[in-house]
C-alpha cells in the first residue's frame, strides 16, 4: 500500500500538483469527520454485498462475471415491488423488496450455473454475455413500459416511503441498511467457511474429482453456489434503490458489478479479504472525488491513481510470497549441505 501511495504521489507531482496537500485533501473528504465517514460507508454498502456474491461463486469454482447484470435485475425487482406494492408496514415492505431482488438475482445466476453443470456451457462466457442482456432489458423497461411519465429520463416510478430504509446519520445516505449488510457479511462468512454446504462448495471448487469421489453432487453444488452468489448480487442492487436512489434508473449501478469482480479477486475470494479491500477501495474512491472537487484534478487521473495503488499493493503481497518461497528453498539447500 505504501508503494502504491508513493507511485500515486509521483503521478500527482507529474501533473503539476503538490502531492501531500492533494492527498490529504482527498482523505479529509473521505474520513475527515463523522459525516464524511458515513458518506463513504454508504457508498460502499451495495458494492460490498455484490463483491461478497462474486467471491462466493469464485470460492466454489464458479466464475460469476455477471454481477453487473444480476445487480441490475435485483435493483429493478426492488423498484417494482417498492413502487407497485403498498404502501405497507415498513419492515414488511422492505423485506419484500429485498426478497424480490434476491430471488431474481439468484434465479438468473442459478440458471447460468445449471447451463454449466448440465450442458457444459462455460460460465465465464455465459455470465459475461448475460450482463449485456440483463442491463439492456432493464434499460428498456425503465424507458418503456415502466417509465415514470413525470420524468424525461429513463427511470421507474419512485418507491413508497415504506420501501426506503430510514437514515441513521443526517446529511448522508447512510441508512439502517447498514445493519442488513452487517448481517449479510456474517451470514456469508459462516455459510462459506463454517457450514457443511460451504465445505461442499469449497471442495467442488478446489478439486471436483475429489469432491465427486467423496459423494458430493457436483452439479447441485455448482447450481446452488451460483444461486447464492446471484442472490447477493441482487441484494446489492436492491440496496441502491432502498437506501439511496428511491427508484430504478438506467445507470443506477454502472460499474459496480465490475468493481465487485475486482474486489473478489484481490480479496482472494475470502469474505474477510473482500471486506478489507472494499473498505480500502471505498476510501480511495471517496478521496478521489474529494481531490477532484478541491483541486480540479480530472477524474480520469483519479481512476489511474486508484488502479496504481491497487496493483502495487497486490504485486507487493505477491512479491512477499515469492521472497518467502525463495528463502524457504535457500534454507532447505543449506540444511542439506550441512
C-alpha positions in Angstrom: 0.0 0.0 0.0 2.9 2.4 0.8 4.5 1.6 -2.6 1.2 2.4 -4.3 0.8 5.7 -2.4 4.4 6.7 -3.4 3.6 6.0 -7.0 0.4 8.0 -6.8 2.3 10.9 -5.3 4.7 10.7 -8.2 1.9 10.8 -10.7 0.3 13.8 -9.0 3.6 15.6 -9.0 4.0 15.0 -12.7 0.6 16.7 -13.3 1.9 19.8 -11.6 0.1 19.4 -8.3 1.5 19.3 -4.7 1.3 15.6 -3.8 0.9 15.7 0.0 -1.7 18.6 0.2 -3.6 16.9 -2.6 -3.8 13.5 -1.0 -4.6 15.0 2.4 -7.5 16.9 0.9 -8.9 13.7 -0.5 -8.5 11.9 2.8 -10.3 14.7 4.6 -13.2 14.4 2.2 -13.4 10.6 2.8 -12.6 10.4 6.5 -12.5 14.0 7.8 -15.5 13.8 10.2 -18.5 11.6 11.1 -20.5 12.9 8.1 -17.6 12.1 5.7 -17.1 8.6 7.1 -20.8 7.9 6.9 -21.0 9.2 3.3 -18.0 6.9 2.3 -19.6 3.9 4.1 -23.0 4.5 2.5 -21.5 4.5 -1.0 -19.7 1.2 -0.3 -22.5 -0.9 1.1 -24.0 -2.1 -2.3 -20.5 -2.7 -3.6 -19.5 -4.8 -0.6 -22.6 -7.1 -0.8 -22.1 -7.6 -4.6 -18.4 -8.3 -4.1 -19.3 -10.9 -1.5 -21.6 -12.6 -4.0 -18.9 -12.7 -6.7 -16.3 -14.1 -4.2 -18.8 -16.7 -3.0 -19.0 -18.1 -6.5 -15.3 -17.9 -7.1 -14.7 -19.9 -3.9 -16.9 -22.6 -5.3 -15.0 -22.7 -8.5 -17.7 -20.9 -10.5 -16.6 -17.7 -12.2 -19.6 -15.4 -11.9 -18.7 -12.4 -14.1 -22.3 -11.5 -14.4 -22.5 -9.4 -11.2 -23.4 -6.2 -13.1 -26.5 -7.8 -14.8 -27.6 -9.5 -11.6 -27.3 -6.3 -9.7 -29.4 -4.5 -12.3 -32.2 -7.1 -12.2 -32.1 -7.0 -8.4 -32.5 -3.2 -8.4 -35.3 -3.4 -10.9 -37.1 -6.1 -8.9 -36.8 -4.0 -5.7 -38.0 -0.9 -7.6 -41.1 -2.7 -8.9 -42.1 -4.1 -5.6 -41.4 -0.8 -3.9 -43.4 1.3 -6.3 -46.3 -1.0 -7.3 -47.0 -2.8 -4.0 -48.0 -0.8 -0.9 -47.5 1.3 0.9 -47.2 -1.3 3.6 -45.8 -1.7 7.0 -42.2 -0.5 6.5 -40.5 -3.7 7.8 -42.7 -5.9 5.6 -42.3 -3.7 2.5 -38.5 -3.7 2.8 -38.4 -7.4 3.3 -40.5 -7.9 0.2 -38.2 -5.6 -1.8 -35.1 -7.5 -0.6 -36.6 -10.9 -1.2 -37.7 -10.0 -4.7 -34.2 -8.8 -5.5 -32.5 -11.9 -4.0 -34.9 -14.3 -5.8 -34.5 -12.5 -9.2 -30.7 -12.3 -9.0 -30.5 -15.8 -7.6 -32.7 -17.3 -10.3 -30.6 -15.7 -13.1 -27.3 -16.9 -11.7 -28.7 -20.4 -10.9 -29.9 -20.7 -14.5 -26.4 -19.9 -15.7 -25.0 -22.4 -13.2 -27.4 -25.0 -14.5 -26.1 -24.5 -18.0 -22.6 -25.1 -16.7 -23.5 -28.1 -14.6 -25.6 -30.0 -17.1 -24.7 -28.7 -20.6 -21.1 -27.7 -20.0 -21.6 -24.1 -21.1 -18.6 -22.1 -19.9 -19.9 -19.9 -17.1 -17.3 -17.2 -17.8 -18.8 -16.7 -21.3 -22.5 -17.1 -20.2 -22.3 -14.8 -17.2 -20.3 -12.2 -19.2 -22.8 -12.1 -22.0 -25.7 -12.1 -19.6 -24.6 -8.7 -18.4 -25.5 -7.1 -21.7 -28.8 -8.9 -22.0 -29.9 -8.0 -18.5 -28.7 -4.4 -18.4 -30.4 -3.7 -21.8 -33.6 -5.4 -20.6 -33.8 -3.3 -17.5 -32.9 -0.2 -19.6 -35.8 -1.0 -21.9 -38.2 -1.4 -19.0 -37.1 1.9 -17.5 -37.5 3.7 -20.8 -40.7 1.9 -21.9 -43.5 0.1 -20.0 -42.2 1.1 -16.5 -41.1 4.6 -17.2 -42.2 7.3 -14.8 -44.4 9.6 -17.0 -43.5 12.6 -14.9 -39.8 12.3 -15.7 -38.0 12.6 -19.0 -35.0 10.4 -18.1 -35.3 6.7 -18.2 -36.4 5.7 -14.7 -39.2 3.9 -12.9 -41.7 5.4 -10.5 -40.5 6.4 -7.1 -40.9 3.7 -4.5 -43.1 4.3 -1.4 -41.6 5.6 1.7 -42.2 2.3 3.4 -39.8 0.7 0.9 -36.9 3.0 2.0 -34.5 2.3 4.9 -34.5 5.1 7.4 -31.5 7.4 7.5 -29.3 6.9 10.6 -26.8 9.8 10.1 -28.2 13.1 9.0 -26.8 14.8 5.8 -25.7 11.5 4.5 -27.3 8.5 2.7 -26.2 6.1 5.5 -29.3 4.2 6.4 -30.4 1.3 8.5 -29.4 -0.9 5.6 -26.0 -0.9 7.3 -27.4 -3.4 9.8 -28.7 -5.6 7.0 -25.2 -5.5 5.3 -23.5 -6.4 8.6 -25.8 -9.4 8.9 -25.1 -10.5 5.3 -21.4 -10.3 5.9 -21.6 -12.6 8.9 -24.0 -14.9 7.2 -21.8 -15.2 4.1 -18.7 -15.8 6.2 -20.5 -18.6 8.2 -22.0 -20.2 5.1 -18.8 -20.1 3.2 -16.3 -21.0 5.9 -18.2 -23.0 8.6 -21.2 -24.7 7.2 -21.4 -28.2 5.7 -22.8 -26.8 2.4 -19.9 -24.3 2.3 -17.4 -27.2 2.7 -19.0 -29.0 -0.2 -18.9 -25.9 -2.3 -15.2 -25.3 -1.5 -14.3 -28.9 -2.3 -16.1 -28.6 -5.6 -14.2 -25.5 -6.4 -10.7 -26.8 -5.4 -11.0 -30.4 -6.6 -14.1 -31.5 -8.4 -12.7 -35.0 -8.9 -12.1 -35.5 -5.1 -15.5 -34.0 -4.3 -17.2 -36.4 -6.6 -15.3 -39.3 -5.1 -16.5 -38.2 -1.6 -20.1 -38.4 -2.8 -20.7 -34.7 -3.3 -23.2 -33.9 -6.1 -21.1 -31.6 -8.3 -23.9 -30.4 -10.5 -26.1 -29.4 -7.5 -23.1 -27.7 -5.7 -22.5 -25.6 -8.8 -26.1 -24.6 -9.2 -26.7 -23.8 -5.6 -23.5 -21.8 -5.2 -24.3 -19.7 -8.2 -27.8 -19.2 -6.8 -26.4 -17.8 -3.5 -23.9 -15.7 -5.5 -26.7 -14.2 -7.7 -28.9 -13.6 -4.7 -26.2 -11.5 -3.0 -25.6 -9.5 -6.2 -29.3 -8.9 -6.5 -29.4 -7.7 -2.9 -26.6 -5.3 -3.7 -28.8 -3.9 -6.4 -31.8 -3.6 -4.1 -29.7 -1.5 -1.6 -29.2 1.1 -4.4 -32.9 1.5 -4.6 -34.0 1.2 -0.9 -31.0 3.1 0.7 -30.4 6.0 -1.7 -32.0 6.3 -5.1 -35.6 5.5 -4.3 -36.2 4.3 -7.9 -34.5 2.4 -10.7 -32.8 4.5 -13.4 -30.8 3.4 -16.4 -27.4 4.0 -14.9 -28.1 3.1 -11.3 -25.3 0.7 -10.8 -22.9 1.3 -13.8 -19.5 -0.2 -13.0 -20.4 -1.6 -9.5 -20.5 -5.2 -10.8 -17.1 -4.9 -12.4 -15.7 -3.3 -9.3 -17.1 -6.2 -7.3 -15.2 -8.7 -9.5 -12.0 -6.7 -8.9 -12.6 -6.8 -5.1 -13.4 -10.5 -5.2 -10.1 -11.2 -7.0 -7.8 -9.0 -4.9 -9.6 -10.3 -1.7 -8.7 -13.8 -2.8 -12.4 -14.8 -2.6 -12.4 -14.8 1.2 -15.2 -12.8 2.9 -12.7 -11.1 5.3 -10.4 -10.2 2.5 -13.2 -8.8 0.4 -14.4 -6.8 3.4 -11.0 -5.3 4.0 -10.4 -4.4 0.4 -13.9 -3.0 0.0 -13.1 -0.6 2.8 -9.8 0.4 1.2 -11.5 0.9 -2.2 -14.3 3.0 -0.8 -11.8 5.3 0.9 -9.8 5.6 -2.3 -12.9 6.4 -4.4 -14.2 8.9 -1.9 -10.7 10.5 -1.7 -10.7 10.7 -5.5 -14.0 12.6 -5.5 -12.6 14.9 -2.8 -9.4 15.6 -4.8 -11.4 16.4 -7.9 -13.6 18.8 -6.1 -10.8 20.6 -4.1 -8.0 20.7 -6.7 -9.7 20.2 -10.1 -7.7 17.1 -10.9 -9.6 15.2 -13.6 -11.5 12.1 -12.5 -9.6 10.1 -15.1 -6.4 10.7 -13.3 -8.0 9.7 -10.0 -9.0 6.4 -11.6 -5.5 5.8 -12.8 -4.2 6.6 -9.3 -6.6 4.1 -7.7 -5.5 1.4 -10.2 -1.8 2.1 -9.5 -2.3 1.8 -5.7 -4.3 -1.5 -6.0 -1.9 -3.0 -8.5 1.1 -2.0 -6.3 -0.5 -3.4 -3.2 -1.4 -6.7 -4.8 2.0 -7.0 -6.5 3.7 -6.3 -3.2 1.8 -9.2 -1.5 2.8 -11.5 -4.4 6.4 -10.3 -4.1 6.5 -11.1 -0.4 5.2 -14.6 -1.1 7.9 -15.1 -3.8 10.7 -13.8 -1.5 9.4 -16.1 1.3 9.4 -19.1 -1.0 13.0 -18.3 -2.2 14.1 -18.0 1.5 12.5 -21.4 2.3 14.2 -23.1 -0.6 17.6 -21.5 0.3 17.2 -22.7 3.9 16.4 -26.2 2.7 19.5 -26.2 0.5 21.7 -25.0 3.3 20.3 -27.7 5.6 21.1 -30.4 3.1 24.7 -29.0 2.7 25.2 -29.2 6.4 
